[in-house]
Amino acid sequence: MRIGELSARTGISIRSLRYYEQRGLLTSTRTTGAHRLYPDDAVDRVHMLRRLFDAGLSSETIAALLPCVDTPSDDITAQTLEVMRRERERIDAQVSALLTTRDHLDALMAGTEDHLARQRDDALAAG
């Protein structure tokens, strides 16, 4: 598939897809007219890349982890595993912070709902 179709199927901009390829995260072949052609599994690859970027991983970190995604190879090292552990710990901390923030927001919402209900009740009693 060409880059425009990959963009349409994934919702990722052509510019981002070119960036992924430039960083070695995504590969394509070229037609005689120099158009990029991607295999069908590129859709899944782009979705995975987007999830990793959305989780806060850098392109350098993602590139370091890709040998574990593609196929086990000699490029996988104890350092690669350590990078994965470090990223998981960072994501766990983010999840914990988000849960705490959600709990605080729930408390604020409950307080606001109570306040609005009291205002309604007072308006009905006065009216």
C-alpha positions in Angstrom: 0.0 0.0 0.0 1.2 3.5 -0.6 1.8 6.1 2.1 -1.5 7.9 1.6 -3.4 4.6 2.1 -1.4 3.8 5.2 -2.1 7.2 6.6 -5.9 6.8 5.9 -6.0 3.3 7.4 -4.1 4.4 10.6 -5.2 8.0 11.1 -1.5 9.0 11.2 -0.3 11.9 9.1 1.9 11.3 6.1 4.5 13.5 7.8 4.6 11.3 10.9 4.9 8.1 8.7 7.9 9.7 7.0 9.4 10.5 10.3 8.9 6.9 11.5 10.7 5.7 8.5 13.5 8.3 8.9 14.0 7.1 12.5 14.1 3.4 11.4 10.8 2.5 13.0 9.0 1.7 9.8 10.3 0.4 6.5 9.0 0.5 3.0 10.2 -0.5 -0.5 10.3 1.9 -3.4 8.6 1.7 -6.7 10.5 2.6 -9.9 8.8 6.0 -9.5 10.2 6.3 -6.0 6.9 5.9 -4.3 6.9 4.2 -0.9 5.1 0.9 -0.6 4.3 -0.6 2.7 3.2 -4.2 3.5 -0.2 -4.9 5.0 1.3 -5.5 8.4 2.5 -1.9 8.5 -0.9 -0.9 9.8 -0.4 -2.9 13.0 3.2 -1.6 13.2 2.0 2.0 13.0 -0.7 1.4 15.7 1.9 -0.1 18.0 4.3 2.8 17.3 1.5 5.3 18.1 0.7 3.6 21.4 4.4 3.7 22.4 4.7 7.3 21.5 1.4 8.1 23.3 2.9 6.4 26.4 5.8 8.8 26.3 8.5 6.7 24.8 11.0 8.5 22.6 11.8 7.4 19.0 15.3 6.4 20.3 13.8 4.2 23.0 11.3 2.7 20.6 14.1 1.9 18.1 16.0 0.2 20.9 13.0 -2.0 21.7 12.1 -3.0 18.1 14.4 -6.0 17.9 12.2 -7.5 20.6 9.1 -6.8 18.5 10.3 -8.0 15.1 12.1 -11.2 15.9 14.5 -12.2 18.6 17.9 -11.4 17.3 21.5 -10.7 18.5 20.5 -7.1 18.9 18.6 -7.9 22.1 20.7 -7.4 25.1 20.4 -7.1 28.9 20.4 -3.4 28.3 17.3 -3.7 26.1 15.5 -5.5 28.9 16.6 -2.8 31.3 15.2 -0.1 29.0 11.9 -1.9 29.0 11.9 -2.2 32.8 12.7 1.5 33.2 9.9 2.5 30.8 7.4 0.2 32.5 8.3 1.8 35.9 7.9 5.2 34.4 4.5 4.3 32.9 3.4 2.7 36.2 4.2 6.0 38.0 2.2 7.9 35.4 -0.8 5.5 35.8 -0.6 6.0 39.6 -0.5 9.8 39.2 -3.4 9.7 36.8 -5.5 7.6 39.2 -4.8 10.0 42.0 -5.8 12.9 39.8 -9.0 11.1 38.8 -9.8 10.5 42.4 -9.4 14.2 43.2 -11.5 15.1 40.2 -14.2 12.7 41.4 -14.2 14.5 44.8 -14.4 17.9 43.1 -17.3 16.7 40.9 -19.2 15.3 43.9 -18.7 18.6 45.8 -19.9 20.6 42.8 -22.9 18.4 42.3 -23.9 18.8 46.0 -23.4 22.6 45.7 -25.6 22.8 42.6 -28.3 20.6 44.2 -28.4 22.9 47.3 -28.7 25.9 45.0 -31.6 24.2 43.1 -33.3 23.3 46.4 -32.9 26.9 47.8 -34.3 28.4 44.6 -37.3 26.0 44.7 -37.9 26.8 48.4 -37.7 30.6 47.7 -39.8 30.5 44.6 
